[in-house]
Amino acid sequence: MARPKKINTPLTELESDLIEAAEAMLAHSRGEEWTKDFKTTTYNVPDEVDVKEIRSSMHLTQEQFANFIGASVHAVRHWENGRRTPDGTARTLLCVLQNNPHAVLDALGQPNA
């Protein structure tokens, strides 16, 4: 099978980052030291989220919501009653649900739910 012709279009930032990561992995596998620093980005996850408001806006019971996000009903109840605080991963998911619930539905393969 013939190779497709190379088109001289500029690489996207993602493509450049992937090539750079591949080069770093190859250098590491050869025992070479990689000297270039990779760019990192820090995101701030809110310390508090209103779990009950998020759940209510989705018109779900505590049980349905817990099942949807992969948490226990007890955890959802504790979060809503203020006895516990969701960990960082759960707060991130809850923020996505609050701002763009369809992103989660799409990711789970249920875009029409």
MDTraj code that builds the backbone (N, CA, C; nanometers):
import mdtraj as md
import numpy as np

residues = "MET ALA ARG PRO LYS LYS ILE ASN THR PRO LEU THR GLU LEU GLU SER ASP LEU ILE GLU ALA ALA GLU ALA MET LEU ALA HIS SER ARG GLY GLU GLU TRP THR LYS ASP PHE LYS THR THR THR TYR ASN VAL PRO ASP GLU VAL ASP VAL LYS GLU ILE ARG SER SER MET HIS LEU THR GLN GLU GLN PHE ALA ASN PHE ILE GLY ALA SER VAL HIS ALA VAL ARG HIS TRP GLU ASN GLY ARG ARG THR PRO ASP GLY THR ALA ARG THR LEU LEU CYS VAL LEU GLN ASN ASN PRO HIS ALA VAL LEU ASP ALA LEU GLY GLN PRO ASN ALA".split()
xyz = np.array([
    [0.0852, -0.1177, 0.0000],
    [0.0000, 0.0000, 0.0000],
    [0.0893, 0.1234, 0.0000],
    [0.0615, 0.2160, -0.0855],
    [0.1427, 0.3363, -0.0986],
    [0.1153, 0.4321, 0.0166],
    [0.2213, 0.5006, 0.0588],
    [0.2052, 0.6007, 0.1631],
    [0.1347, 0.7230, 0.1062],
    [0.0515, 0.7866, 0.1889],
    [-0.0115, 0.9092, 0.1403],
    [0.0935, 1.0192, 0.1252],
    [0.0698, 1.1107, 0.0330],
    [0.1626, 1.2205, 0.0122],
    [0.1612, 1.3122, 0.1339],
    [0.2781, 1.3607, 0.1701],
    [0.2904, 1.4508, 0.2832],
    [0.2440, 1.5891, 0.2420],
    [0.1568, 1.6450, 0.3220],
    [0.1059, 1.7790, 0.2971],
    [0.1750, 1.8725, 0.3948],
    [0.2292, 1.9804, 0.3456],
    [0.3019, 2.0748, 0.4298],
    [0.2066, 2.1722, 0.4972],
    [0.1408, 2.1259, 0.6024],
    [0.0556, 2.2132, 0.6818],
    [0.1174, 2.2238, 0.8199],
    [0.1042, 2.3369, 0.8845],
    [0.1625, 2.3510, 1.0179],
    [0.0948, 2.2551, 1.1170],
    [0.1745, 2.2079, 1.2115],
    [0.1219, 2.1182, 1.3132],
    [0.0407, 2.1968, 1.4152],
    [-0.0610, 2.1318, 1.4689],
    [-0.1355, 2.1934, 1.5785],
    [-0.0498, 2.1842, 1.7041],
    [-0.0883, 2.2562, 1.8067],
    [-0.0143, 2.2518, 1.9329],
    [-0.0152, 2.1098, 1.9903],
    [-0.1284, 2.0424, 1.9794],
    [-0.1380, 1.9057, 2.0291],
    [-0.0439, 1.8137, 1.9529],
    [-0.0422, 1.8248, 1.8209],
    [0.0469, 1.7407, 1.7410],
    [0.1931, 1.7654, 1.7763],
    [0.2298, 1.8911, 1.7939],
    [0.3675, 1.9246, 1.8334],
    [0.4015, 1.8660, 1.9698],
    [0.3069, 1.8762, 2.0632],
    [0.3286, 1.8214, 2.1976],
    [0.3442, 1.6697, 2.1936],
    [0.2648, 1.6029, 2.1095],
    [0.2738, 1.4567, 2.0990],
    [0.4069, 1.4132, 2.0399],
    [0.4535, 1.4848, 1.9385],
    [0.5839, 1.4523, 1.8788],
    [0.6945, 1.4746, 1.9810],
    [0.6866, 1.5835, 2.0546],
    [0.7871, 1.6126, 2.1566],
    [0.7873, 1.5045, 2.2648],
    [0.6696, 1.4589, 2.3060],
    [0.6614, 1.3537, 2.4073],
    [0.7197, 1.2234, 2.3536],
    [0.6922, 1.1923, 2.2272],
    [0.7475, 1.0706, 2.1672],
    [0.8994, 1.0779, 2.1613],
    [0.9524, 1.1940, 2.1263],
    [1.0978, 1.2105, 2.1229],
    [1.1580, 1.1941, 2.2621],
    [1.0898, 1.2450, 2.3632],
    [1.1375, 1.2306, 2.5008],
    [1.1374, 1.0840, 2.5429],
    [1.0326, 1.0103, 2.5047],
    [1.0266, 0.8679, 2.5387],
    [1.1375, 0.7900, 2.4695],
    [1.1637, 0.8200, 2.3437],
    [1.2713, 0.7531, 2.2713],
    [1.4066, 0.7824, 2.3351],
    [1.4287, 0.9075, 2.3715],
    [1.5546, 0.9439, 2.4364],
    [1.5694, 0.8687, 2.5679],
    [1.4631, 0.8599, 2.6432],
    [1.4665, 0.7879, 2.7707],
    [1.4962, 0.6393, 2.7488],
    [1.4352, 0.5805, 2.6461],
    [1.4562, 0.4372, 2.6202],
    [1.6001, 0.4083, 2.5776],
    [1.6680, 0.5091, 2.5197],
    [1.8081, 0.4923, 2.4813],
    [1.9033, 0.5293, 2.5943],
    [1.8464, 0.5675, 2.7100],
    [1.9286, 0.6040, 2.8243],
    [1.9799, 0.7468, 2.8179],
    [1.9267, 0.8249, 2.7257],
    [1.9688, 0.9637, 2.7125],
    [1.8879, 1.0514, 2.8070],
    [1.9456, 1.1636, 2.8430],
    [1.8756, 1.2567, 2.9307],
    [1.8010, 1.3584, 2.8455],
    [1.6779, 1.3827, 2.8802],
    [1.5967, 1.4795, 2.8090],
    [1.6058, 1.6102, 2.8857],
    [1.6494, 1.7146, 2.8195],
    [1.6759, 1.8397, 2.8904],
    [1.5659, 1.9436, 2.8767],
    [1.4769, 1.9259, 2.7834],
    [1.3725, 2.0253, 2.7635],
    [1.2635, 2.0091, 2.8687],
    [1.2207, 2.1201, 2.9253],
    [1.1122, 2.1181, 3.0228],
    [0.9787, 2.1197, 2.9495],
    [0.8850, 2.0397, 3.0011],
    [0.7514, 2.0375, 2.9436],
    [0.6657, 2.1433, 3.0110],
    [0.5781, 2.2005, 2.9330],
    [0.4850, 2.3015, 2.9824],
    [0.3808, 2.2334, 3.0708],
    [0.3510, 2.2927, 3.1840],
    [0.2457, 2.2403, 3.2700],
    [0.1431, 2.3504, 3.2948],
    [0.0217, 2.3095, 3.3158],
    [-0.0862, 2.4032, 3.3441],
    [-0.1532, 2.3605, 3.4730],
    [-0.1818, 2.4563, 3.5573],
    [-0.2489, 2.4293, 3.6842],
    [-0.3912, 2.4827, 3.6768],
    [-0.4856, 2.4017, 3.7191],
    [-0.6256, 2.4423, 3.7223],
    [-0.6713, 2.4445, 3.8666],
    [-0.7531, 2.5417, 3.8999],
    [-0.8052, 2.5521, 4.0358],
    [-0.9442, 2.4904, 4.0424],
    [-0.9581, 2.3894, 4.1259],
    [-1.0871, 2.3253, 4.1479],
    [-1.1500, 2.3937, 4.2695],
    [-1.2747, 2.4370, 4.2596],
    [-1.3370, 2.5047, 4.3739],
    [-1.3359, 2.4168, 4.4988],
    [-1.3196, 2.4812, 4.6137],
    [-1.3206, 2.4070, 4.7406],
    [-1.4594, 2.3570, 4.7752],
    [-1.5613, 2.4293, 4.7305],
    [-1.6984, 2.3913, 4.7626],
    [-1.7847, 2.3888, 4.6364],
    [-1.8732, 2.2917, 4.6307],
    [-1.9728, 2.2836, 4.5237],
    [-2.1069, 2.2524, 4.5885],
    [-2.2134, 2.3023, 4.5296],
    [-2.3474, 2.2784, 4.5823],
    [-2.4043, 2.1529, 4.5158],
    [-2.3765, 2.0398, 4.5787],
    [-2.4151, 1.9102, 4.5215],
    [-2.5661, 1.9012, 4.5047],
    [-2.6400, 1.9468, 4.6040],
    [-2.7858, 1.9378, 4.5956],
    [-2.8397, 2.0205, 4.4791],
    [-2.7843, 2.1379, 4.4581],
    [-2.8271, 2.2231, 4.3463],
    [-2.7973, 2.1564, 4.2124],
    [-2.6791, 2.0978, 4.2013],
    [-2.6415, 2.0302, 4.0769],
    [-2.7356, 1.9133, 4.0508],
    [-2.7580, 1.8316, 4.1545],
    [-2.8470, 1.7147, 4.1404],
    [-2.9886, 1.7592, 4.1065],
    [-3.0379, 1.8599, 4.1764],
    [-3.1746, 1.9086, 4.1521],
    [-3.1910, 1.9639, 4.0106],
    [-3.0883, 2.0331, 3.9620],
    [-3.0967, 2.0899, 3.8271],
    [-3.1031, 1.9803, 3.7210],
    [-3.0541, 1.8615, 3.7562],
    [-3.0591, 1.7490, 3.6632],
    [-3.1865, 1.6670, 3.6809],
    [-3.2697, 1.7054, 3.7783],
    [-3.3977, 1.6383, 3.8059],
    [-3.3765, 1.4898, 3.8395],
    [-3.2748, 1.4635, 3.9248],
    [-3.2454, 1.3258, 3.9642],
    [-3.2628, 1.3101, 4.1143],
    [-3.3042, 1.1900, 4.1554],
    [-3.3065, 1.1580, 4.2982],
    [-3.1624, 1.1377, 4.3442],
    [-3.1436, 1.1319, 4.4755],
    [-3.0090, 1.1061, 4.5271],
    [-2.9561, 0.9723, 4.4760],
    [-3.0410, 0.8728, 4.4719],
    [-2.9992, 0.7409, 4.4241],
    [-2.9614, 0.7445, 4.2759],
    [-3.0436, 0.8084, 4.1946],
    [-3.0131, 0.8194, 4.0517],
    [-2.8834, 0.8961, 4.0287],
    [-2.8665, 1.0058, 4.1024],
    [-2.7474, 1.0886, 4.0874],
    [-2.6227, 1.0120, 4.1296],
    [-2.6319, 0.9417, 4.2422],
    [-2.5182, 0.8628, 4.2896],
    [-2.4782, 0.7586, 4.1861],
    [-2.5754, 0.6910, 4.1299],
    [-2.5481, 0.5909, 4.0267],
    [-2.4844, 0.6560, 3.9040],
    [-2.5335, 0.7718, 3.8664],
    [-2.4843, 0.8426, 3.7485],
    [-2.3377, 0.8826, 3.7620],
    [-2.2977, 0.9301, 3.8810],
    [-2.1599, 0.9766, 3.8986],
    [-2.0676, 0.8695, 3.9560],
    [-2.1212, 0.7511, 3.9834],
    [-2.0380, 0.6427, 4.0340],
    [-2.0015, 0.6577, 4.1805],
    [-2.0909, 0.7165, 4.2580],
    [-2.0687, 0.7337, 4.4019],
    [-2.1776, 0.6587, 4.4772],
    [-2.1594, 0.6448, 4.6057],
    [-2.2636, 0.5801, 4.6859],
    [-2.3701, 0.6827, 4.7231],
    [-2.4894, 0.6337, 4.7511],
    [-2.5979, 0.7213, 4.7944],
    [-2.5585, 0.7883, 4.9256],
    [-2.4886, 0.7136, 5.0109],
    [-2.4459, 0.7696, 5.1401],
    [-2.3519, 0.8880, 5.1185],
    [-2.2616, 0.8771, 5.0225],
    [-2.1690, 0.9868, 4.9942],
    [-2.2463, 1.1102, 4.9484],
    [-2.3423, 1.0919, 4.8579],
    [-2.4224, 1.2050, 4.8089],
    [-2.4980, 1.2695, 4.9239],
    [-2.5570, 1.1882, 5.0107],
    [-2.6300, 1.2433, 5.1261],
    [-2.5371, 1.3220, 5.2168],
    [-2.4196, 1.2673, 5.2445],
    [-2.3227, 1.3359, 5.3308],
    [-2.2781, 1.4683, 5.2680],
    [-2.2558, 1.4676, 5.1375],
    [-2.2157, 1.5905, 5.0689],
    [-2.3253, 1.6955, 5.0781],
    [-2.4492, 1.6530, 5.0537],
    [-2.5603, 1.7479, 5.0550],
    [-2.5886, 1.8012, 5.1944],
    [-2.5655, 1.7202, 5.2970],
    [-2.5900, 1.7626, 5.4344],
    [-2.4710, 1.8327, 5.4973],
    [-2.3612, 1.8436, 5.4233],
    [-2.2436, 1.9134, 5.4733],
    [-2.1588, 1.8347, 5.5709],
    [-2.1862, 1.7054, 5.5871],
    [-2.1058, 1.6235, 5.6783],
    [-1.9719, 1.5856, 5.6176],
    [-1.9678, 1.5800, 5.4847],
    [-1.8437, 1.5495, 5.4129],
    [-1.8331, 1.6408, 5.2919],
    [-1.7098, 1.6498, 5.2419],
    [-1.6826, 1.7297, 5.1222],
    [-1.6321, 1.6364, 5.0134],
    [-1.6830, 1.6496, 4.8917],
    [-1.6315, 1.5653, 4.7826],
    [-1.4819, 1.5879, 4.7642],
    [-1.4093, 1.4813, 4.7274],
    [-1.2658, 1.4974, 4.7016],
    [-1.2465, 1.5738, 4.5707],
    [-1.1224, 1.6028, 4.5374],
    [-1.0919, 1.6843, 4.4200],
    [-1.1462, 1.6285, 4.2908],
    [-1.1343, 1.4976, 4.2739],
    [-1.1841, 1.4356, 4.1515],
    [-1.3356, 1.4495, 4.1410],
    [-1.4047, 1.4243, 4.2516],
    [-1.5505, 1.4369, 4.2513],
    [-1.5919, 1.5822, 4.2296],
    [-1.5204, 1.6778, 4.2929],
    [-1.5534, 1.8193, 4.2728],
    [-1.5345, 1.8601, 4.1266],
    [-1.4307, 1.8063, 4.0627],
    [-1.4086, 1.8368, 3.9214],
    [-1.5254, 1.7862, 3.8378],
    [-1.5659, 1.6612, 3.8597],
    [-1.6801, 1.6058, 3.7870],
    [-1.8058, 1.6868, 3.8141],
    [-1.8267, 1.7244, 3.9394],
    [-1.9452, 1.8020, 3.9745],
    [-1.9447, 1.9385, 3.9058],
    [-1.8283, 1.9997, 3.8928],
    [-1.8182, 2.1281, 3.8221],
    [-1.8521, 2.1115, 3.6736],
    [-1.8061, 2.0024, 3.6147],
    [-1.8395, 1.9763, 3.4739],
    [-1.9900, 1.9572, 3.4611],
    [-2.0491, 1.8798, 3.5523],
    [-2.1940, 1.8586, 3.5478],
    [-2.2697, 1.9892, 3.5639],
    [-2.2195, 2.0762, 3.6489],
    [-2.2868, 2.2035, 3.6723],
    [-2.2805, 2.2930, 3.5486],
    [-2.1665, 2.2935, 3.4816],
    [-2.1465, 2.3852, 3.3698],
    [-2.1789, 2.3270, 3.2325],
    [-2.1654, 2.1943, 3.2183],
    [-2.1909, 2.1332, 3.0880],
    [-2.2254, 1.9846, 3.1064],
    [-2.3453, 1.9553, 3.1562],
    [-2.3810, 1.8151, 3.1806],
    [-2.3784, 1.7290, 3.0550],
    [-2.4000, 1.7908, 2.9399],
    [-2.3990, 1.7131, 2.8154],
    [-2.2599, 1.6588, 2.7841],
    [-2.1554, 1.7241, 2.8331],
    [-2.0191, 1.6738, 2.8119],
    [-2.0030, 1.5377, 2.8784],
    [-2.0589, 1.5225, 2.9974],
    [-2.0503, 1.3948, 3.0686],
    [-2.1366, 1.2910, 2.9985],
    [-2.2553, 1.3300, 2.9594],
    [-2.3436, 1.2366, 2.8881],
    [-2.2792, 1.1897, 2.7583],
    [-2.2193, 1.2820, 2.6841],
    [-2.1505, 1.2455, 2.5597],
    [-2.0366, 1.1492, 2.5878],
    [-1.9594, 1.1780, 2.6923],
    [-1.8448, 1.0933, 2.7264],
    [-1.8886, 0.9529, 2.7656],
    [-2.0072, 0.9420, 2.8240],
    [-2.0597, 0.8112, 2.8638],
    [-2.1368, 0.7429, 2.7520],
    [-2.1393, 0.8066, 2.6356],
    [-2.2070, 0.7449, 2.5217],
    [-2.3574, 0.7529, 2.5283],
    [-2.4106, 0.8516, 2.6014],
    [-2.5546, 0.8682, 2.6143],
    [-2.5934, 1.0126, 2.5841],
    [-2.5621, 1.0618, 2.4639],
    [-2.5840, 1.2035, 2.4346],
    [-2.7298, 1.2473, 2.4372],
    [-2.8225, 1.1552, 2.4237],
    [-2.9644, 1.1931, 2.4205],
    [-3.0348, 1.1705, 2.5516],
    [-2.9604, 1.1333, 2.6561],
    [-3.0249, 1.1043, 2.7855],
    [-3.0705, 1.2314, 2.8534],
])
top = md.Topology()
chain = top.add_chain()
for i, resn in enumerate(residues, 1):
    res = top.add_residue(resn, chain, resSeq=i)
    for name in ("N", "CA", "C"):
        top.add_atom(name, md.element.get_by_symbol(name[0]), res)
traj = md.Trajectory(xyz[None], top)
